[in-house]
Amino acid sequence: MKGHLAMMIYAKPKPGAHVRNPDTGFQPLPLEGAPVMDSTYWRQLERMGDVTITKGPPSAAAVAIND
């Protein structure tokens, strides 16, 4: 689609979920999450409760507070 910019999101698997990334040959999504292209695939996994989607990775400060 000419002139269309795909949005990047950050997907992180929920504990116990084994999620595969179609953009990497269906390699497992890292436990810490990864940037991915926004698509119905990721939104469906979010609705099913398998991933958490944000606009970017958690900040180092937020990780330190939660650890």
C-alpha positions in Angstrom: 0.0 0.0 0.0 1.7 3.1 -1.2 2.3 5.8 1.5 1.2 3.5 4.3 3.5 3.3 7.3 3.2 0.2 9.4 3.4 0.8 13.1 5.9 -1.0 15.3 4.7 -2.3 18.6 6.4 -4.2 21.4 5.1 -7.7 22.2 6.0 -9.6 25.3 4.7 -13.1 26.0 2.8 -13.6 29.2 4.3 -16.1 31.7 3.8 -19.6 30.5 2.8 -18.6 26.9 5.0 -20.0 24.1 4.6 -17.4 21.3 6.1 -17.6 17.8 7.0 -14.6 15.7 6.0 -15.0 12.0 8.4 -12.3 11.0 11.4 -14.3 12.2 10.5 -17.7 10.6 8.3 -18.5 13.6 11.2 -18.4 16.0 10.0 -18.1 19.7 9.3 -14.6 20.9 12.0 -13.8 23.5 10.8 -13.8 27.1 11.7 -10.1 27.5 9.7 -9.3 24.4 10.6 -7.8 21.0 9.6 -5.0 18.6 7.2 -6.4 15.9 5.1 -5.0 13.1 1.5 -4.4 14.3 -0.8 -6.9 12.8 -4.0 -8.9 13.4 -1.7 -11.8 14.4 -0.4 -9.9 17.4 -3.8 -8.3 18.3 -5.4 -11.8 18.3 -2.7 -13.1 20.6 -3.3 -10.1 22.9 -7.1 -10.8 22.9 -6.4 -14.4 23.8 -4.2 -13.3 26.7 -0.9 -14.7 25.3 1.0 -11.4 24.9 1.1 -7.9 26.3 1.4 -5.2 23.7 3.0 -1.8 24.4 4.5 1.0 22.3 8.0 0.1 23.5 10.1 -2.0 25.9 9.8 -1.2 29.6 12.2 1.4 30.8 15.2 0.4 32.9 13.7 2.3 35.9 10.4 0.4 35.7 12.3 -3.0 35.5 14.4 -2.1 38.5 11.3 -1.2 40.6 9.5 -4.4 39.6 12.6 -6.7 40.3 
